[in-house]
Amino acid sequence: MADVMVPCKKCGNKVPSSSLKLDIDLRMVVCPDCIKNKSIHKKIKEEIFHQKEEKAAEEAKSSKVGHKCTSCGYKFKIDPETNKPRNCPYCNARVMSF
């Protein structure tokens, strides 16, 4: 007996009903191609966002200057471009210079 051809709820392609899969994220039944494309897009997003996070972390690390609070001795980093934080994160004493 032949499978009934049904449209995929996401892309509209007609596929055999036995090949449809439930996608939990989309909350609908989709064809194998949509499942395959989803995993490819997920990998690409992870690679892109991971690279952006690494670049942002490197820029943030290099642009900050170490500082030691004169009141309590707590060590933290200050961004020289914005002069933030303006107060010690531990004792809230005002940062006069760095």
KOLLUM-720782 format. One record per residue: residue in one letter; x, y, z of N, C-alpha, C in turn. Coordinates in steps of 0.02 Angstrom, whole numbers, plus 50000, padded with zeros to 5 digits. Each point is the difference from the previous one (the first is absolute). Layout:
% KOLLUM-720782
AXYZXYZXYZ ...
END
This chain:
% KOLLUM-720782
M500424994250000499585005850000500455006250000 A499835004949960500415006049992499845005050054 D500525003850020499915005350049499605005749970 V499625003350042499635005949979500475005949998 M499975003949947500425006049994499655005850035 V500355003150047499725005750038500495005849997 P499755006250005500455005850000500335001150068 C500635001949997500365001950061499695006450026 K499925000550065499695005950030500455006249997 K500654999049990500465005749998500145002349929 C500224995549957500215002049933499484998749946 G499514995750014499484998649951500164994549951 N500604997250002500184994549954499594993850017 K499784996449949499634993850010500484994350010 V499914996550056500434994450019499564994350025 P500264993850000499614994450027499865001150075 S499404998250021499805001350069500454996450050 S500294994449981500434996250046500675003550013 S500195004749957500655003350009499965006450042 L499405002350018499935006150039500244998950071 K500295005250029500274999850068499715005850040 L499924999050065499755005350044500595004350022 D499965006449986500515004850022499755003450063 I500344998950055499775002650064500055007650002 D500525002849971500095007350001499455003549961 L499834997449941499495002949958499304997950021 R499954994650038499364997250022499564998149941 M500314996849950499624997549943500384994349967 V499654996549956500284994549963500315002849936 V500654998349989500365002749942500354994349963 C500215001549939500344995149959500744999250021 P500334994649978500704998950018500465005649975 D499845003249944500425005549975499995005950048 C499435001650028499955005550048500394998550063 I499984993650022500394998050059500745000649985 K500214997849940500715000449981500235007249996 N499605004349968500185007149994500025003450068 K499584997950046500005002950067500664998650035 S500264993949994500634998450033500585003749967 I499975001049934500535003849966499995007350022 H499405003050003499955006950021500215000850073 K499854995150041500195000250070500775000150008 K500344995849960500734999750003500305006749977 I499725002749947500265006449973499915005550052 K499425000350031499875005150051500494999350058 E500114993850022500464998950056500715002449981 E500224998549940500665002249978500055007649997 I499505003249972500015007349992499975003350068 F499534998050042499935003250065500604998650045 H500294994149994500594998350040500595004549981 Q500095001249935500545004349977499895007150023 K499385002549997499855006850022500135000850074 E499814994950040500115000350072500755000250015 E500394995949964500734999950011500315006849985 K499805003149944500275006549981499815005250052 A499384999950022499775004950050500374999050065 A500124993850020500364998750062500725002449995 E500324998949943500695002349991500045007650002 E499535003349968500005007450000499875002650070 A499564996950036499835002250068500604999050046 K500354994449992500584998650043500565005049987 S500135001549938500575004249983499875007450015 S499385002150001499865007150009499945002050074 K499984995350046499915001750070500675000250037 V500025004350051500615001050038499894997650071 G500494996550028499954997750069500045005850049 H499634999450056499985005250051499924996750068 K500305003050051499934997650069499705005650041 C499454998550034499655005050040500455002550057 T500035006650010500415002850053499694999150068 S499354998950003499664999050065500054992850025 C499804995249958499954993150024500524995449969 G500345002149946500504995849968499734995149949 Y499355000449985499694995649951500275001549930 K500174994749962500275000949933499444998949949 F499945004649952499504999549947500255003849939 K499644999649946500205003249937499565005949984 I500315005149971499655006149980500095001049925 D499475002049967500025001649929500235007249994 P500595001349972500265006949996499605004549953 E499644997149952499615004149954499395002950034 T499674996150043499395002350032500115001850073 N500594998450027500165001050071499504996550045 K499794994149981499524996250041500324993550021 P499884997650059499545002750050500315006050036 R499585004450023500245006050034500074998950075 N499704994550024500064998250070500264992950006 C500324998550056500254993350013499404995250005 P500024994449964499444995350003499934996650069 Y500535000150040499984996650064499775004750057 C500325005950005499845004450057499655006449979 N499905001049935499655005849972500375006650011 A500664999750014500405006150006500115002949931 R500025006649995500095003549937500704998849973 V500064998649935500654999049966500245006949980 M500565002250029500265006749986500435000149936 S500444995149994500444999649941500224992849991 F500254998549939500244993249987500615000049957 
END
